[in-house]
Amino acid sequence: MKKWALSIAVTAGLIGLTACNSDKEAVVETKAGDISKEEFYNVMKDRYGDTVLQELVYEKVLSEKYTVTDKEVKAKTDELKEQMGANYETALASSGYKSEDDLKRALKIGMLQEKAAVADITVKEADVKKAYEDYKPQIKARHILVKDKKTADEVKAKLDKGEDFAKLAKEYSTDTGTKDKGGDLGWFGTGQMVPAFEEAAYKLKKDEISAPIKSDYGYHIIQLLDTKEKKPYKDMKKDLEYDLKVAQIDQTKVQDILDAEVKKADVKIKDKDLKDAISGGTTKEEK
């Protein structure tokens, strides 16, 4: 997961401090002396100020023009959960998010930036229809990953004799993230697995087990567990159109787009120490 923003705890701390009436009030009291809110704020500002201010300004400015609903954020979060399965909590922690709410806020800001970036991008109806024709619905599969062909053939022979897939996955698989779950990979779509794996998995019929498939990770034995139905074109058109727009985003121009939105919002940075945090903003002194 890409981390779009700083920890919500840090952000909330800074917001709270700027709203305090008494900066001299102690945050921490010790026999060696107190730590005031002003001291704490200044250190936090020095370390994280630019990043947090940028996050808050983009959220405020973009939210005036673009809308990201709680439903959209939940859908994106659920998508991540589905893709990561049992690895979700670990991935959340390793990416620096302290909670799911932290992740959702970061996702919302990222989605606002994305909507700003695609606002002037158009796509042709013919391209949307082609995307629908090429679209393959998600599938659910499990696998057993081993290092060499000899072991793969041995495992496949046992499966052909009717031995339990989950039991063999736990015994043989080198994929530590799935072996104790019977090799279950959860639901995934095109572009999420290495090409050789994806091609083989999509060719299988439900419950069918593949021959050993070689990839850069070793040899996979795959079983297709389920396939989602492909929705009608009218139900997918909007999402497909949006995905095509996102694919056309010029990353080199995204910052220019954000700067333009900030400039139109007439952002004034009152704290001169943070004057360089936002492109397109101005300090009180400059005005």
N, C-alpha and C positions, 0 to 999 in steps of 0.2 A: 504494500500500500504506500502510495506517495503521501508524504506528510505535507499538507498545504499550509498549516498554521502552527503557531506555538501552542503550548499547553493552555487549555482554557483556564486552568488554575492560575497561571501566571497572568493571563489577560484579565481575569476577574480581579486579581489582586491589584493590578495597576489601575483599573477603573475605580475600584473602591478607594484607593489612596487619593486619587485626584479629586474625589468628591468629599473628602474629609474637611471638616471645618477647622480642626486643630491639628496642624502638621507636627506640633511638638508633643502630642499625645504618644505615650509609649506603646510600641508594638510588643516589646519584650522588656521585662524588668529583671535585672541581675544585681548581685552585690557589687559587681564591678562597674555598674553603670547601666543606664537604660538605652534601648535602641528606639529612636523616635520614628514616627511615620515618615517624616521628612527624610531621615537618613535612609530608611528602607526604600522609599520611593526613588531616591536619587541613584542608589545602587542598581535597583531593578531597571531604571530608565537607561543607565549607562550600558547595562548588559543586554537588555531585550527591547529597549524603547522603540527603535526604528521598526523592528519586525512587528511588534504588537500594534503600534500606531498605524502602520501600513494596512494591517489586517482589518482594524476597526474602521478606518476610513473607506477602504474598498467595500466593506460590507454595508456601511451606511449609505455611501453614494450610489452603489449599484442597486441596492434594494429600492431606491426611489424610482428606478426605471424598469427594472426586471424583477420577476417574481419566481422564487423557488419555494414551493409549498412543502409543508411537513410530509405530505404524501410522497412527493418526489424524493425527498431525502430518505424517507423510510424505504422506498423501493430500491434506492441505490445501496443502502445499508444491507438490506435483505439479499441483494444480489451478491455483495461481498461475502456475506455469511454463507450463502449457498455455494459459492465458488471455493471457499476456504474450508468449509466443513468444520471438523474438529480442530483445525489449525487457526481458527478465527481469533480466539482469545489470545493465543500466543503471538500472532501477527499484530494484534492491536497493541499489546504491551511492547513488543520489540520496535514498533514504529513510534513509540513515545506517547501514545494516547493513554490517558489515565482512566478514561471511561468511554462508554459508547456515546454519551452525550458530547464528549470532547470530539470524537470522530465525526459525529453528525454536524457539528458546527463547522468543522473544517471542510466537510463535503459541501455544505451549503455555500460557503464562500467560493470554493472551487467551481461549483455549478453556476454561481452568479457570474464569475469571470468568463466561464465558457459561453454563457448566453450572450454576454456582451461581445465576445469574439465572433460569434456566428450571426450576429444581428444583420449584417449587410451581405451575407453569403446566400446565394440562391442555387438551387439545383433543378435539373430538368425532370419532368414527369417520367420520361423514358428511362432515366437513370434510376429513379425510385423503383420502377417496375422491374428493371434488370436486377436490382438489389434483392427484390422479393423473390425472383426466380432462382437466384443463387443462394438464397438464405437456407440454412439448414438448422432445424430446431435443436435445442439442447438434448444431450443424451446423458444417461447415467451408466457408469461402468465401474468395474473393479479390476485390479490387475495384481499380478505377482511379478516382481522385478528381480532378476538374478544377474550375476556378472558374466556368465559364459553360456555358450550354446549347449554344451553337454548337460549342464544343470537344468537349463530350460527344457530340453528334450525329456529329461528325467521327470520333471514336474508335470509336463504335458501328458506323459504316459500314465502317470498316476491319476490325473484328472479324467483321462479317457476310460480308466477302469472304474470311475465313479467315486473316487476319493473326494473328500470335502474341500471345496475351494478355500474357504476361510481358514481352515486348519492348515492347509498347505501354505497359504500366504503368511501366516504367523510363523511357520517353521522355516520357510525358504526366503521370503522377500527381503530385499535389502532396502526397501523404501520404509524407513523408520516412521514416517508420518502416517502410513496407511496399514502397515502389516498387522497391527493389533486390532484393526477394524475390519479384518478380513479382506484387506486390499481396496476397500471402498473409496472411490475418488469423488463421489457425489456427482452433482450435475455440472456439465461443462459444455461449452459451445465451440464453434470454429475459432481457431487462432489462439486457443488457450493451452493446447498441448503441442509437443513437438510434432512436426509434419508426419513422420512415419507412424507415430502412435495414432494421431487423429485420423489419418487415412484408413488405417486398419480398423479402428473402432467404429467408424461410420459405415463400414461395409458389412458389419455383423448384423445378424438377426437377433431378436430378443432371446436371451439366455444362451446364445451361441458362444463358444469359447474359441479364440483364435489360435493359430499356430504361433510359435515364438516370433516376436517382432523385434528387430534390432534397432536400437537408437543410440545416441551418444551416452546414455545412462546404463546401457546393458541390454538385456533381452526381456521383453514384456510378454506375458501371457494375459490376454484381455478377455473379460466376459462382459457382454452388453446386458445391462439389467433392465433398462427402460428407455423409451424415447418419447419426448413431448410432441404433441400434435402441432402442426403448422397452422397458425391462425389465418383467417381470410385476409386478403390484401387490404381491404378497407380498415381492418382493425390494426394493421401493422404500418400503414402508410406514414402516419405522423412520426413514429419512432424511427423508421428507416430514413425518412427525409432528414430528420435531425442528425442521425448518425453520419449521413453523407456530408452534411454541413461541417460537423466536427472534424471529419477526415480532411477537410480542406483548410482547416485553420493554419494560418501562417504564424508559427510560434515567434518569429522575429518581429511580427507586428502587434502581438498581443499587448506588450507593454505600452506601445503607442496608443492603442485603443483605451487602455486603462488611464493613461495620462490625460487623454482628451476628455474622458468622463470626469476626472478630478478637476480639470480646468473649468469645465462647464458648471461644475457644482460650486465654484468659487471657494475652494477650501483654503482656509487661513490657519496656519500653524502658529499658535500663540507662544509656544515654548521654543525659544531660539536654539536650544540644544538639540532639538529634533527637526530643525529646518530642512535637513537633507533627507528626511525619511520618505517623503512623498514627492515624486516627480509631478510637476504640474501644480503643486500647492505653493502657497506663499506664506511667509512669516508676517507677523503683525507689523514688524519694523519695515518690511518691504512695501507694505501698503501705506 
